[in-house]
């Protein structure tokens, strides 16, 4: 298949999948093909074998010839899916709810949240260094080292 045909096939496959209300994960589970492979097909980056075209047709309950009928799609639709924020349309609402809840926190609770955020931003910098000469875990900043128990 040419690059254009691969993109049209991917667009058509995505359309058929969405007509059933299926995610790529669902199609993957039903067909036995990996989700990353299906994603590559839908984005027009993977060339697939006739056996897999037949498998997808059977899974989607359409005639095999339907898998190659791109007539309902035109070249302006070659973009399969738009990039989306991880939370979709709910991202703004999630941010607003988080900010609202944070305004209700006490000072010690805010300090704890800030410490967790710093630790996560450091990607594990809170963990003790491994290797020769490591003295082990560091005490918490507010711990009194003279009071070893």
C-alpha positions, 0 to 999 in steps of 0.5 A: 500500500502507498503511504496515502492508502495506509493513512486512509486504511488507518482512518477507516479502521478508526472510523469502524472502531468508533462506530462500535464505541470501542477504544483501541484497547477494546479492539486489541483485546477482541482481535488479539492484536496489540494496542500499539500495533493498532495505533500504528495502523490507525496513524498510517505508519504500519503496513499490515498483512492480509491475514490481519485485515481479515482478522480485523474485519471478523472482529468488527463484524464487517465484510473483508471488502469493507476494510478496503472501502475508503470511499466515505473518507476523503483526503482532508480527513487523513488526520486520524485523531487530534492530540488531546490533553490527558484529562480531555475536557475535564482538565480545567475542572480538575485544576479548579477543584484542586485549587479550591481544595488547596485554599482550605488547607492549613499551613502544615498541610500546605507545607506537606503538599509542597514537600511532596511536590518538590520530591516528585519534581526531583524524581526521587531525589529524596532517596538516599544515594547508592554506591560506595561511601553512602551514609544511608538515609538522611534525617528529615529536615526537622529531626533532631540528630542528637535524639537518636533512639 
